[in-house]
Amino acid sequence: MAEKESTVYIVDVGASMGSTQIGRDVSDLDFAMTYIWDKITSTVALDRKTATLGVVGLRTDDTENELSHEESFEHISVLHEISNILLPDLKELRSKIVLSSTDNGDAISAIVIAIQMIIKYCKKLKYKRKIVLVTDGRGSLDADPDSVQEITNKIKQDNMELVIVGVDFDDAEFGFKEEDKDPQKAKNEQIFAELAESCGGIFGTLQQAVEELGMPRLKTTRPVHSYKDQLTLGDPVEYHSAACIDVERYPRTMVRRPMAASRFVQKQDPTDGSTSSTGTVVHDGDIPMPDADGNELAGVKSSRTYQVLDEGAPGGKRDVDRDDLAKGYEYGRTAVHINESDENVTKLETQKKLEIIGFIPWANYDRFMSMTVSSVLIAQRTNSISIMALSSLIHALFELESYAIARLVAKEDNPPLIILLAPSIEVDYECLLDVQIPFAEDVRSYKFPPLDRVVTISGKVIKEHRNLPDDALSSAMSKYVDQMDLSTFGRDDDGNPSEYMPMTDTFSPVLHRIDQAVRWRAVHPTEPVPPPHEILVRYSNPPEELVNRSKKRLGKLMAAADVKKVPPKVQGRRRNRNEVKPLSGLNVEALLGGDQKKAKVSAQNAIPDFKRLLDSAESIDALRDAAQQLGKIIEGRIKDSFGNIAYARALDEIKSLREEMTEMEEPALFNDFARQLKRKLLAEELGGNRKDFWWEFRKSKLGLVDKKATETSDATEEDAKSFWSLT
């Protein structure tokens, strides 16, 4: 259970709070409310019944408190009694916290009111009690030493925390000092500082408090054990030598996810007969109109109906109850029914247990095998024998540089998990850290092409290729990476080298940005959400100083890599050469009764058929067969062409053959086709004299693929030039 806490905020709304100081474009009250609203909305976001707060207005036009009959308690109003605060309460507070027309009101008396509110609400119960005063220090104070001492004693006696935050208060530690300060304000600041110090509280300037709002607040939770039983090594039922240690397992790290969105609809008047603008229907008695709390939203509730085909029913379907349904599992496109008795056979009956099943050296464990967040395993805190036994196991694993592998069933009939136990020895405690690791069936092995060489489909290994970096590019990249090294870029307050991006200063931008936006919108429903805090985006980009220092290295890297601007993508031409294949490697089309005949390239759809064959090719023979089929279609098209009517189509097919073979690192297949085509054209074997096509072929520059285009080519640049001669 979370710790109970009760906080009272004292807000100074005096007339002097309406002034605007140099360097700010908002009034002192708005500046102070930036801090107050952030604190209040953070409490609301906790959504805990044990987190309560109250609000007191200082220097208000009216007087509304239990001690209003006394003169020193005038112009102090209780704006919100201590309770849980919800969104309607925030709206009410916004209408109450407004600038007053008076400067009368005693801040010391307001603290007395806050103390009385806390005592009345918390009584003698265990609460975390806190009073926060925000003021500009320009009002009058009843600084009677006896009364101040009495307040100090009461705050200490009831374990309350007093926080006094002042608008433009001097703070030497923060480095702020107001010039030409009013003597009355300076005197009040001194009284506030002495009061906070005597109570063991906090005194500071509002500027620092507002700047620190951007620092995300870490959420601490009370851990709950996920396993509390024995850790065994060996079977204690069969062997007396088996080790049994009473242990407890708690989460070490937890994943905190962004605030989840809920589904709501706008409440409406039921008499107007209109439907929700979102098209949803509110069921089960939701009243579509603002309730007594002013809440204008209603939760969306689902209503499901189940139907079966029935020719005799109206509309051909009949409603059935959920209890009449049978559970089915989808197998392909078929629903397979399994009886409950048969399904129980498939369930593994397990007993609550944690047993060590093996050990593994540190060097043999791959870090990527860790699947979950970590947990901590400690001995029972009241069992000295178990503490000694677990300590022996931890030190043995540490000395042997090994991990333990254990089988965990956290609760009866739960599926078993395999976890890795790692020893952790600190100065003040020692424990076993565990993470879940996969079963053998959970591991998927994928093969990726090597990064330092290119292997063609025929098995040829290429060390120099257009897709591989050369020595100049590798050297330029290495120097650029060294220049952008962040490990030596950080500096501490004294200018000494330090870590640039410490783990404690890195936060999830998504998590805290959503939290910031929701809390702002709760108080400011119409104003735009402010930009994210600087600390959330600090590490989104590399340091500007480092980028400027590395510009020369980056220019050399771009020159070595021959970086060019990518032309705009042509719409309507989409290609995906990486066809997704099933992990099993099975021919799904064949299993489903598809065409078992060998695929061929048709003359009517030559280019698409050719590319489809290449996608399924798994050997050099398949590539050669596809190229030969397209080559025969090209030759036939030239031979049967009436004049030059089919030349354009033939040239498109030649271009496709050239590009695909170059991309597949098999340019020799195209070169063989091109040489054979030249020989047949010059020998007039393709329907007579076709020299007009030869000139079209030459004008299209679709000749041999030389080594300049790809290292796997069998033709040199001289061969490519001589190809166009008629000899």
C-alpha positions in Angstrom: 0.0 0.0 0.0 1.3 3.4 -0.9 2.2 5.9 1.8 -0.5 8.3 2.9 0.2 12.0 2.2 -1.6 15.2 2.8 -0.4 18.6 1.4 -1.7 22.1 1.8 -0.8 24.8 -0.7 -0.9 28.4 0.4 -1.2 30.7 -2.7 -0.6 34.4 -2.3 -3.2 36.3 -4.5 -2.6 39.8 -3.2 -2.7 42.8 -5.5 1.1 43.0 -5.6 1.1 39.6 -7.3 -0.3 41.3 -10.4 2.9 43.1 -11.2 5.2 41.9 -14.0 8.9 41.8 -13.2 11.7 42.5 -15.7 12.5 39.4 -17.7 9.0 37.9 -17.6 6.0 38.5 -19.7 3.5 37.1 -17.2 2.4 38.4 -13.8 3.9 37.1 -10.6 0.6 35.2 -9.8 0.7 33.4 -13.2 4.3 32.6 -12.7 3.6 31.2 -9.2 0.7 29.2 -10.5 3.0 27.5 -13.0 4.6 25.8 -10.0 1.4 25.2 -8.1 -0.6 23.7 -11.0 2.3 21.4 -11.8 2.3 20.1 -8.2 -1.5 19.7 -8.0 -1.9 18.0 -11.4 0.9 15.6 -10.5 -1.0 14.6 -7.4 -4.2 14.1 -9.6 -2.3 12.0 -12.1 -1.3 9.6 -9.3 -5.0 8.6 -9.0 -4.4 7.5 -5.4 -7.0 7.8 -2.7 -4.1 8.2 -0.2 -2.8 11.3 -1.9 -4.8 14.3 -0.7 -4.4 18.1 -0.8 -5.9 21.4 0.2 -5.6 24.9 -1.1 -5.6 28.2 1.0 -5.7 31.6 -0.5 -3.6 34.4 1.1 -4.5 38.1 0.9 -7.9 37.4 -0.6 -10.7 40.0 -0.8 -12.9 37.8 1.4 -12.2 35.9 4.6 -13.3 32.3 4.8 -11.7 30.1 7.5 -12.5 28.7 10.9 -10.6 31.5 12.8 -12.1 34.3 10.8 -13.4 36.0 14.0 -9.8 36.9 14.9 -8.3 40.0 13.4 -5.0 38.4 12.4 -6.8 35.8 10.3 -8.6 38.2 8.0 -8.2 38.0 4.2 -7.4 34.3 4.3 -9.7 31.9 2.6 -9.8 28.1 2.4 -10.3 27.5 -1.3 -10.3 23.7 -1.1 -10.5 21.5 1.9 -8.1 18.6 2.2 -9.5 15.7 0.0 -8.9 13.9 -3.2 -9.0 16.3 -6.1 -10.5 15.5 -9.5 -10.9 17.4 -12.8 -14.1 19.3 -11.7 -12.2 20.5 -8.6 -9.4 21.8 -10.8 -12.0 23.8 -12.8 -13.4 25.2 -9.6 -10.0 26.2 -8.3 -9.2 28.0 -11.5 -12.2 30.2 -11.0 -11.3 30.9 -7.3 -7.6 31.6 -7.7 -7.8 35.1 -9.1 -5.9 38.3 -8.3 -7.5 40.2 -5.4 -7.6 44.0 -4.8 -6.0 44.0 -1.4 -2.5 43.6 0.1 -3.8 42.8 3.6 -3.3 39.3 4.9 -0.7 37.6 7.2 1.3 34.7 5.7 2.2 33.4 9.2 -1.5 33.2 10.1 -2.1 31.3 6.8 0.5 28.7 7.9 -1.5 28.4 11.2 -4.6 27.7 9.1 -2.8 25.1 7.1 -1.5 23.4 10.3 -5.0 23.3 11.7 -6.4 21.8 8.4 -3.8 19.0 8.5 -4.3 18.2 12.2 -8.1 18.1 11.7 -7.8 15.8 8.6 -4.9 13.5 9.5 -5.6 13.3 13.3 -3.1 10.9 14.8 -2.8 8.7 11.8 0.4 8.1 10.0 0.6 10.6 7.2 3.3 12.4 5.2 2.4 16.0 6.0 3.5 19.0 4.0 2.8 22.8 3.8 3.8 24.8 0.7 3.7 28.6 0.8 4.2 30.6 -2.5 4.3 34.4 -2.0 6.1 37.5 -3.2 6.9 38.5 0.4 5.4 42.0 0.0 2.6 41.7 2.5 2.7 42.5 6.2 3.8 39.7 8.7 2.9 39.2 12.3 6.4 38.1 13.3 5.8 37.8 17.0 8.8 35.7 18.3 6.5 33.7 20.7 4.0 32.8 18.0 6.7 31.9 15.5 8.3 29.7 18.1 5.0 28.0 18.8 4.4 27.4 15.1 7.9 25.9 14.8 7.4 23.5 17.7 4.0 22.4 16.3 5.5 21.7 12.9 8.3 19.7 14.4 6.0 17.8 16.8 3.6 16.6 14.1 6.5 15.8 11.6 5.3 18.3 9.0 7.5 19.6 6.2 7.4 23.4 5.5 8.4 24.6 2.0 8.5 28.4 1.4 9.0 29.5 -2.2 9.2 33.2 -3.0 8.9 35.2 -6.2 12.3 36.7 -6.8 13.6 35.7 -3.4 17.4 35.9 -3.1 19.2 32.6 -3.2 22.9 32.5 -3.1 23.2 28.8 -3.9 21.0 29.2 -7.0 22.8 32.4 -7.9 19.9 34.8 -8.0 19.7 38.3 -6.3 17.0 40.9 -6.9 18.4 44.4 -7.4 16.9 47.4 -5.6 14.8 45.2 -3.4 12.0 46.8 -1.3 13.2 46.9 2.4 9.9 45.4 3.6 10.3 42.5 1.2 13.9 42.0 2.3 12.8 41.9 6.0 10.0 39.4 5.2 12.5 37.2 3.3 14.7 37.0 6.3 11.8 36.0 8.6 10.7 33.3 6.1 14.2 31.9 5.8 14.6 31.8 9.6 11.2 30.1 10.0 12.0 27.4 7.4 15.5 26.8 8.9 14.1 26.4 12.4 11.5 23.9 11.2 14.0 21.9 9.1 12.1 22.9 6.0 13.0 24.3 2.6 13.4 27.9 1.6 14.1 29.0 -2.0 13.3 31.2 -5.0 10.5 30.5 -7.3 12.7 30.8 -10.4 14.6 27.7 -9.4 11.5 25.8 -8.5 10.0 26.5 -11.9 13.1 25.5 -13.8 13.2 22.2 -11.9 9.7 21.4 -13.0 11.1 20.1 -16.3 13.0 17.4 -14.4 10.9 14.2 -14.6 9.9 12.9 -11.2 10.8 9.3 -10.7 8.0 7.0 -9.4 8.9 4.7 -6.6 6.7 1.8 -5.9 6.6 -0.7 -3.0 7.8 -4.0 -4.4 5.5 -7.1 -4.1 7.1 -10.5 -4.2 6.4 -12.7 -7.3 7.7 -15.9 -5.7 8.1 -16.9 -2.1 9.2 -20.4 -1.5 12.3 -22.6 -1.9 15.2 -22.6 -4.3 16.3 -26.1 -4.8 19.5 -27.7 -6.2 18.7 -31.4 -6.8 15.5 -33.3 -5.9 14.9 -33.1 -2.2 12.3 -35.9 -2.4 14.8 -38.5 -3.6 18.1 -37.2 -2.4 18.9 -36.0 1.2 21.9 -34.1 -0.1 19.8 -31.8 -2.2 20.0 -28.1 -1.2 16.9 -26.2 -0.3 17.0 -22.4 0.4 14.0 -20.3 1.4 14.0 -17.3 -0.9 11.9 -14.3 -2.0 11.7 -12.9 -5.5 11.0 -9.2 -6.2 11.1 -7.1 -9.3 14.4 -5.2 -9.8 13.3 -3.1 -12.7 9.9 -2.4 -14.2 8.7 -1.0 -17.5 6.7 2.2 -17.1 4.5 2.8 -20.0 2.9 6.1 -21.2 -0.4 7.2 -19.8 -3.1 5.1 -21.6 -5.9 6.8 -23.4 -9.4 5.7 -22.4 -12.6 5.7 -24.5 -15.2 8.3 -23.7 -18.1 10.0 -25.4 -19.6 13.4 -24.9 -22.7 13.3 -22.7 -25.9 14.6 -24.3 -29.4 15.5 -23.3 -31.6 12.3 -23.8 -34.5 14.5 -24.8 -33.0 15.7 -28.1 -32.9 12.3 -29.6 -29.4 12.9 -31.1 -26.6 10.4 -31.2 -23.0 10.8 -30.2 -20.7 12.7 -32.6 -18.3 9.8 -32.4 -20.9 7.3 -33.5 -20.7 5.2 -30.4 -23.6 4.1 -28.2 -23.7 4.5 -24.4 -25.5 1.6 -22.7 -26.5 0.4 -19.3 -28.1 3.6 -17.9 -25.4 6.1 -18.7 -27.1 9.5 -18.6 -26.0 11.6 -21.6 -25.8 14.9 -19.7 -23.4 16.6 -17.2 -23.6 15.0 -13.8 -23.6 16.6 -10.4 -19.8 16.8 -10.5 -19.8 18.7 -13.8 -18.4 15.7 -15.7 -19.4 15.9 -19.3 -17.9 12.6 -20.4 -19.3 9.1 -20.2 -17.4 5.8 -20.6 -18.0 3.8 -23.7 -19.4 0.3 -22.9 -19.4 -2.5 -25.4 -22.4 -4.7 -26.2 -21.8 -7.9 -28.2 -24.3 -10.1 -30.0 -23.6 -13.5 -31.5 -25.4 -14.7 -34.6 -25.6 -17.9 -36.7 -27.0 -18.5 -40.1 -30.6 -19.6 -40.0 -32.7 -19.6 -43.2 -35.9 -19.7 -41.1 -35.1 -16.6 -39.0 -35.8 -13.0 -40.1 -32.9 -11.7 -42.1 -31.3 -15.2 -42.4 -29.5 -14.9 -39.0 -30.5 -15.9 -35.5 -29.1 -14.5 -32.2 -27.6 -17.1 -29.8 -26.3 -16.8 -26.2 -22.7 -16.8 -25.4 -23.2 -19.9 -23.3 -24.3 -21.9 -26.3 -21.1 -21.2 -28.2 -18.2 -23.6 -28.5 -14.6 -22.7 -28.5 -12.9 -23.1 -31.8 -9.3 -22.6 -33.0 -8.4 -21.2 -36.5 -6.5 -23.7 -38.6 -5.9 -22.1 -41.9 -9.3 -21.0 -43.0 -11.1 -23.7 -41.0 -12.4 -23.4 -37.5 -11.5 -26.6 -35.5 -13.5 -27.4 -32.4 -11.9 -29.0 -29.4 -13.9 -30.3 -26.4 -13.1 -28.9 -23.0 -12.1 -32.4 -21.9 -9.7 -32.8 -24.8 -8.3 -29.3 -24.3 -7.4 -30.1 -20.7 -5.1 -32.8 -21.9 -3.0 -30.2 -23.6 -2.5 -28.2 -20.4 0.7 -28.8 -18.5 0.0 -29.4 -14.8 2.8 -27.7 -12.8 3.7 -27.2 -9.2 5.0 -24.0 -7.6 8.8 -24.5 -7.7 12.2 -22.9 -8.4 14.9 -25.4 -9.2 18.4 -25.0 -10.6 18.8 -27.2 -13.7 22.3 -26.2 -14.8 25.2 -23.8 -14.9 26.9 -21.8 -17.7 30.2 -19.8 -17.8 29.9 -16.0 -18.2 31.7 -16.1 -21.5 29.2 -18.6 -23.0 26.1 -16.5 -22.4 25.0 -14.0 -25.1 23.4 -10.8 -23.7 20.8 -10.8 -26.4 19.2 -13.9 -24.9 17.7 -11.9 -22.0 14.0 -11.5 -22.7 12.5 -9.6 -19.8 13.3 -7.0 -17.2 15.3 -8.2 -14.2 14.2 -9.5 -10.8 16.1 -9.9 -7.6 16.3 -13.1 -5.5 17.1 -12.8 -1.8 17.0 -15.1 1.1 14.2 -14.9 3.7 15.1 -12.0 5.8 14.3 -13.8 9.1 16.0 -17.1 8.2 19.7 -17.0 9.1 20.3 -20.5 7.7 18.9 -19.5 4.3 20.8 -16.3 4.3 24.1 -18.1 4.8 23.2 -20.8 2.2 22.3 -18.3 -0.5 25.4 -16.2 0.3 27.5 -19.4 -0.3 25.8 -20.0 -3.6 26.3 -16.3 -4.7 30.0 -16.3 -3.8 30.5 -19.7 -5.5 29.0 -18.4 -8.8 31.0 -15.2 -8.6 34.3 -17.1 -7.9 33.7 -19.6 -10.7 32.5 -16.8 -13.1 29.3 -18.7 -13.8 25.6 -18.2 -14.1 22.9 -20.6 -12.8 20.0 -21.7 -15.1 16.8 -22.4 -13.2 13.2 -23.5 -14.0 10.6 -21.3 -12.4 6.9 -21.9 -11.8 5.7 -18.8 -9.9 2.2 -20.2 -9.2 0.6 -23.6 -9.4 -0.5 -24.5 -13.0 1.5 -21.6 -14.4 3.6 -22.3 -17.5 7.2 -22.9 -16.6 9.9 -20.3 -17.3 13.6 -20.6 -17.8 15.5 -17.9 -16.0 19.2 -17.0 -15.6 20.5 -16.4 -12.1 23.5 -14.0 -12.0 25.4 -13.2 -8.7 25.5 -9.6 -7.5 27.7 -8.6 -4.6 27.5 -5.0 -3.3 29.0 -3.4 -0.2 25.8 -3.6 1.9 24.0 -6.5 0.3 24.2 -9.5 -2.0 21.6 -11.2 -4.1 20.9 -13.1 -7.3 19.6 -11.2 -10.3 17.4 -13.1 -12.8 16.1 -12.6 -16.3 14.0 -14.8 -18.4 15.7 -16.6 -21.3 14.1 -18.5 -24.2 13.5 -22.2 -24.7 15.1 -23.8 -27.7 11.8 -23.6 -29.6 11.7 -19.8 -29.1 15.1 -19.2 -30.9 14.9 -18.3 -34.5 18.1 -18.4 -36.6 18.4 -16.0 -39.5 21.2 -15.9 -42.0 22.4 -12.6 -43.3 24.9 -11.9 -46.0 28.4 -11.0 -44.8 29.4 -7.4 -44.6 33.0 -7.7 -45.9 32.4 -9.7 -49.1 29.7 -10.4 -51.8 28.8 -13.9 -52.6 27.0 -14.4 -55.9 24.3 -16.9 -56.5 26.8 -19.1 -58.2 29.0 -19.1 -55.1 31.7 -16.7 -56.3 33.3 -14.6 -53.6 33.9 -10.9 -54.4 36.1 -8.7 -52.1 35.9 -5.5 -54.2 32.4 -4.4 -55.1 30.4 -1.2 -55.5 28.4 -2.2 -52.3 31.5 -2.8 -50.2 33.6 0.1 -48.7 37.1 0.5 -50.0 40.1 1.4 -47.8 39.6 5.2 -48.3 36.0 5.0 -47.2 36.7 2.9 -44.2 39.5 5.2 -43.1 37.3 8.3 -43.5 34.5 6.7 -41.6 36.8 5.7 -38.8 38.2 9.2 -38.4 34.7 10.7 -38.5 33.5 8.3 -35.7 36.6 9.2 -33.6 35.9 12.9 -34.1 32.2 12.4 -33.0 33.2 10.5 -29.9 30.9 11.4 -27.0 32.8 9.5 -24.3 35.3 12.4 -23.9 33.0 15.3 -24.7 31.3 15.7 -21.3 32.4 18.1 -18.7 31.5 18.5 -15.0 30.9 21.8 -13.2 34.7 22.3 -12.7 35.4 21.7 -16.4 36.9 18.2 -15.9 36.2 15.4 -18.4 33.1 13.4 -17.3 30.3 11.3 -18.8 28.4 13.2 -21.4 25.1 11.4 -21.1 24.7 9.8 -17.7 22.0 7.2 -17.3 20.4 9.2 -14.4 19.8 12.2 -16.8 18.2 10.3 -19.7 14.5 10.1 -19.7 11.8 8.7 -22.1 10.6 11.7 -24.1 7.3 9.9 -25.0 6.5 9.0 -21.4 7.1 12.3 -19.8 5.9 14.5 -22.8 2.5 12.8 -22.7 2.4 13.3 -19.0 3.3 17.0 -19.4 0.6 17.5 -22.1 -2.2 15.8 -20.1 -1.4 17.8 -16.9 -1.3 21.1 -18.9 -4.6 20.4 -20.7 -6.3 19.6 -17.4 -5.7 23.1 -16.2 -5.6 25.0 -19.5 -8.3 23.4 -21.7 -8.0 26.0 -24.5 -4.4 27.1 -24.5 -1.8 25.4 -26.8 0.4 22.8 -25.1 3.9 24.3 -24.4 7.0 22.8 -26.0 8.7 19.9 -24.3 11.1 20.6 -21.5 14.7 21.0 -22.6 15.9 18.0 -20.6 13.6 15.7 -22.6 15.1 16.7 -26.0 18.7 17.4 -24.8 20.0 14.2 -26.2 17.8 14.0 -29.3 20.5 15.6 -31.4 24.3 15.5 -31.2 26.0 18.5 -29.5 26.2 21.5 -31.8 29.8 22.1 -30.7 30.8 18.5 -31.7 28.9 18.8 -35.0 30.7 22.0 -35.9 34.1 20.5 -35.0 33.5 17.5 -37.2 32.3 19.2 -40.3 35.6 18.8 -42.1 35.7 15.1 -41.4 32.1 14.8 -42.5 33.0 16.5 -45.8 35.9 14.1 -46.4 33.6 11.2 -45.6 31.0 12.3 -48.1 33.6 12.7 -50.8 35.0 9.2 -50.1 31.5 7.7 -50.2 30.6 9.7 -53.3 27.3 10.8 -51.7 24.9 12.2 -54.2 21.4 13.6 -53.9 18.7 11.0 -54.4 16.4 11.9 -57.3 12.7 12.2 -56.4 10.9 8.9 -56.4 8.9 8.3 -59.6 5.3 7.6 -58.7 3.7 4.5 -60.2 6.9 2.5 -60.3 7.2 0.3 -57.2 9.5 -2.7 -57.0 10.2 -5.0 -54.2 12.9 -7.5 -55.0 13.0 -9.0 -51.5 10.1 -11.4 -51.6 9.1 -12.7 -48.2 9.4 -16.5 -48.1 7.9 -18.8 -45.4 10.3 -19.8 -42.6 9.5 -23.4 -43.3 10.8 -23.2 -46.9 7.7 -25.0 -48.1 6.1 -24.3 -51.5 2.8 -23.0 -50.3 1.3 -22.8 -53.8 2.2 -26.4 -54.4 0.6 -27.5 -51.0 -2.6 -25.6 -51.9 -2.9 -27.5 -55.2 -1.4 -24.8 -57.4 0.0 -25.3 -60.9 2.7 -28.0 -60.7 4.1 -27.2 -64.2 7.4 -25.5 -64.6 6.9 -21.7 -64.8 7.8 -20.1 -68.2 8.2 -16.7 -69.7 5.4 -15.9 -72.0 5.7 -13.6 -75.0 2.5 -11.8 -74.1 3.8 -10.9 -70.5 7.5 -11.3 -70.9 9.0 -8.8 -68.5 6.7 -9.5 -65.5 7.1 -13.3 -66.0 10.8 -12.9 -66.2 11.1 -11.0 -63.0 8.8 -13.5 -61.2 11.1 -16.3 -62.3 14.1 -14.4 -60.9 12.4 -13.9 -57.5 12.0 -17.6 -57.1 15.4 -18.6 -58.6 17.6 -20.4 -56.1 20.5 -21.5 -58.3 22.6 -20.3 -61.2 20.9 -22.8 -63.5 17.5 -21.2 -62.8 18.9 -17.7 -63.6 20.4 -19.0 -66.8 17.1 -20.7 -67.8 15.1 -17.5 -67.2 17.7 -15.4 -69.3 17.6 -17.9 -72.1 13.8 -17.9 -72.2 13.7 -14.1 -72.4 16.5 -14.1 -75.0 14.6 -16.5 -77.3 11.5 -14.2 -77.0 13.5 -11.2 -78.0 15.1 -12.9 -81.0 11.6 -14.1 -82.1 10.2 -10.6 -81.7 12.9 -9.2 -84.0 12.6 -12.0 -86.5 8.8 -11.7 -86.8 8.6 -7.9 -86.7 6.8 -6.3 -89.6 9.3 -3.5 -90.3 10.3 -1.9 -87.0 6.9 -2.3 -85.3 8.2 -4.6 -82.6 11.7 -3.0 -82.1 10.6 -0.8 -79.2 9.2 -3.8 -77.2 12.4 -5.8 -77.9 14.6 -3.0 -76.7 12.6 -2.8 -73.4 13.1 -6.5 -72.9 16.8 -6.2 -73.6 17.0 -3.4 -71.1 15.2 -5.4 -68.4 17.5 -8.4 -69.0 20.6 -6.2 -68.7 19.5 -4.6 -65.5 18.3 -7.7 -63.8 21.5 -9.7 -64.6 23.6 -6.8 -63.4 21.7 -6.6 -60.2 22.0 -10.3 -59.6 25.8 -10.1 -60.1 25.6 -12.4 -63.1 26.4 -10.0 -66.0 28.0 -12.8 -68.0 24.5 -14.2 -68.8 23.6 -10.9 -70.5 26.9 -10.5 -72.3 26.6 -14.0 -73.8 23.1 -13.0 -75.0 24.3 -9.7 -76.5 27.2 -11.4 -78.3 24.9 -14.0 -79.7 22.4 -11.4 -80.8 25.1 -9.4 -82.6 26.3 -12.5 -84.4 22.8 -13.4 -85.6 21.9 -9.8 -86.7 25.1 -9.5 -88.7 24.6 -13.0 -90.2 21.0 -12.0 -91.2 19.6 -15.0 -89.3 16.8 -13.0 -87.7 14.4 -12.5 -90.6 16.9 -11.1 -93.1 18.6 -7.8 -93.1 18.0 -6.3 -89.6 20.8 -3.7 -89.5 18.2 -1.0 -88.7 17.6 -2.8 -85.4 21.3 -2.9 -84.8 21.5 0.9 -85.0 18.5 1.2 -82.6 20.3 -1.3 -80.3 23.5 0.8 -80.4 21.7 4.1 -79.9 20.1 2.7 -76.8 23.5 2.0 -75.3 22.5 -1.5 -74.1 25.9 -3.1 -74.9 28.1 -5.3 -72.8 28.3 -4.9 -69.0 32.0 -4.2 -68.3 34.0 -4.3 -65.2 33.5 -0.6 -64.6 29.8 -1.4 -63.9 30.5 -4.5 -61.8 33.5 -6.4 -60.8 31.9 -9.7 -61.6 31.8 -8.9 -65.4 33.8 -11.0 -67.9 34.2 -8.0 -70.2 36.7 -5.1 -70.0 36.1 -1.6 -71.1 37.9 -2.3 -74.3 35.6 -5.3 -75.0 32.6 -3.1 -74.4 33.9 -0.5 -76.9 34.8 -3.0 -79.6 31.4 -4.7 -79.3 29.8 -1.9 -81.3 32.1 -2.4 -84.3 30.7 -4.3 -87.3 33.6 -6.8 -87.5 
